[in-house]
Amino acid sequence: MPKLDKEYYFQVATHEELGSSHGLTIRDGDEVSIMLREDIYERAYAHEGRDRGTVAHELGHYLMHARSPALHRNFGGALKSFEDPEWQAKCFQGELLVPRHLVTGMSPYDVARQCGVSMDAAEYQLKLYAAGK
């Protein structure tokens, strides 16, 4: 990330600091950072699929939303699902960690093992691909 964005900043926070949040992408003026709760960071580093997903999800927020002030505002009314930053980050996470061209024809178990994601994430992404999405 530092090669893509010289302003990139990453920090590990305590459970007390983040509480129930596993990770956050924070914008403060021109400064943007990804903050992960320490237990999530440690498990992601140990290749736990669900926590790797959290890291990818926050990276999606960072790349798609963090530097775009327009995407931080909702001017009222319901968002279409594809306009929702959480939906977008979840899609980014799935596409990054479970690329369609590498998992075609694989079982959820094989996807989870080969891509380093949770079984839930493997099943979810394969279901999307099977539906043509």
C-alpha positions as CSV (number, residue, x, y, z in Angstrom):
1,M,0.0,0.0,0.0
2,P,2.7,2.6,0.7
3,K,3.8,2.2,-3.0
4,L,0.2,3.0,-4.1
5,D,-0.4,5.8,-1.7
6,K,2.4,7.7,0.0
7,E,-0.2,9.0,2.6
8,Y,-1.2,5.4,3.6
9,Y,-1.2,4.8,7.3
10,F,-2.0,1.6,9.2
11,Q,-2.5,1.0,12.9
12,V,-3.4,-1.8,15.2
13,A,-5.7,-0.9,18.0
14,T,-6.6,-2.5,21.3
15,H,-10.0,-4.2,21.9
16,E,-10.8,-1.3,24.3
17,E,-10.2,1.3,21.5
18,L,-12.3,-0.4,18.9
19,G,-14.8,-2.4,21.0
20,S,-17.0,-4.5,18.7
21,S,-15.6,-3.0,15.5
22,H,-13.2,-5.4,13.9
23,G,-11.7,-2.7,11.7
24,L,-12.2,0.8,10.5
25,T,-11.1,3.0,7.7
26,I,-10.8,6.5,9.1
27,R,-10.6,9.8,7.3
28,D,-9.4,12.9,9.2
29,G,-9.0,15.8,6.8
30,D,-6.5,14.6,4.2
31,E,-5.2,11.8,6.4
32,V,-6.6,8.3,5.9
33,S,-5.8,5.2,7.8
34,I,-6.9,1.6,8.3
35,M,-7.3,0.6,11.9
36,L,-7.6,-3.1,12.8
37,R,-8.4,-4.5,16.2
38,E,-5.3,-6.4,17.5
39,D,-7.0,-9.8,17.7
40,I,-8.2,-9.5,14.2
41,Y,-4.8,-8.4,13.0
42,E,-3.1,-11.3,14.7
43,R,-5.5,-13.9,13.3
44,A,-5.3,-12.4,9.8
45,Y,-1.5,-12.6,10.1
46,A,-2.0,-16.3,11.0
47,H,-4.0,-16.8,7.8
48,E,-7.5,-17.1,9.5
49,G,-10.0,-16.7,6.6
50,R,-12.6,-14.6,8.3
51,D,-10.0,-12.1,9.5
52,R,-8.3,-11.9,6.2
53,G,-11.7,-11.0,4.9
54,T,-11.9,-8.1,7.4
55,V,-8.5,-6.8,6.1
56,A,-9.7,-7.0,2.5
57,H,-13.0,-5.3,3.4
58,E,-11.2,-2.4,5.0
59,L,-8.8,-2.2,2.1
60,G,-11.9,-1.9,-0.2
61,H,-13.1,1.0,1.9
62,Y,-9.7,2.6,1.7
63,L,-9.4,2.3,-2.1
64,M,-13.0,3.1,-3.0
65,H,-14.2,5.5,-0.4
66,A,-11.5,7.0,1.8
67,R,-10.5,9.8,-0.5
68,S,-13.9,10.5,-2.0
69,P,-15.9,12.9,0.2
70,A,-19.0,12.5,-2.0
71,L,-19.2,8.8,-0.9
72,H,-19.3,9.7,2.7
73,R,-22.6,11.6,2.5
74,N,-26.1,10.4,2.2
75,F,-28.5,13.1,1.3
76,G,-31.6,11.3,2.5
77,G,-33.6,8.5,1.0
78,A,-32.7,4.9,0.7
79,L,-29.5,3.8,-1.0
80,K,-29.6,1.2,-3.8
81,S,-27.6,-1.8,-2.6
82,F,-24.8,-1.1,-5.1
83,E,-24.5,2.5,-3.8
84,D,-24.0,1.3,-0.3
85,P,-20.3,1.5,0.8
86,E,-20.6,-1.6,2.9
87,W,-22.0,-3.6,0.0
88,Q,-19.2,-2.3,-2.2
89,A,-16.5,-3.2,0.3
90,K,-18.0,-6.7,0.7
91,C,-18.0,-7.1,-3.1
92,F,-14.4,-5.9,-3.3
93,Q,-13.4,-8.4,-0.5
94,G,-15.0,-11.3,-2.4
95,E,-13.5,-10.4,-5.8
96,L,-10.0,-9.9,-4.3
97,L,-9.8,-13.0,-2.2
98,V,-11.9,-15.4,-4.4
99,P,-11.3,-14.5,-8.0
100,R,-13.8,-16.1,-10.3
101,H,-11.2,-17.3,-12.9
102,L,-9.3,-19.2,-10.2
103,V,-12.2,-20.9,-8.5
104,T,-14.4,-22.0,-11.4
105,G,-15.4,-25.7,-10.8
106,M,-14.0,-25.8,-7.2
107,S,-16.0,-26.9,-4.2
108,P,-16.5,-24.5,-1.3
109,Y,-14.0,-26.5,0.8
110,D,-11.3,-26.2,-1.9
111,V,-12.0,-22.5,-2.4
112,A,-11.7,-21.9,1.4
113,R,-8.5,-23.8,1.5
114,Q,-6.9,-22.4,-1.7
115,C,-8.0,-18.8,-1.3
116,G,-7.5,-18.6,2.5
117,V,-11.1,-17.6,3.2
118,S,-13.8,-18.8,5.6
119,M,-16.2,-21.5,4.4
120,D,-19.0,-18.9,4.6
121,A,-17.1,-16.5,2.3
122,A,-16.3,-19.4,-0.1
123,E,-19.9,-20.5,-0.3
124,Y,-21.2,-16.9,-0.6
125,Q,-18.8,-16.0,-3.5
126,L,-19.5,-19.3,-5.3
127,K,-23.2,-18.7,-5.0
128,L,-22.8,-15.2,-6.6
129,Y,-20.7,-16.7,-9.4
130,A,-23.3,-19.5,-10.0
131,A,-26.0,-16.8,-10.3
132,G,-24.0,-15.0,-12.9
133,K,-23.0,-12.1,-10.7
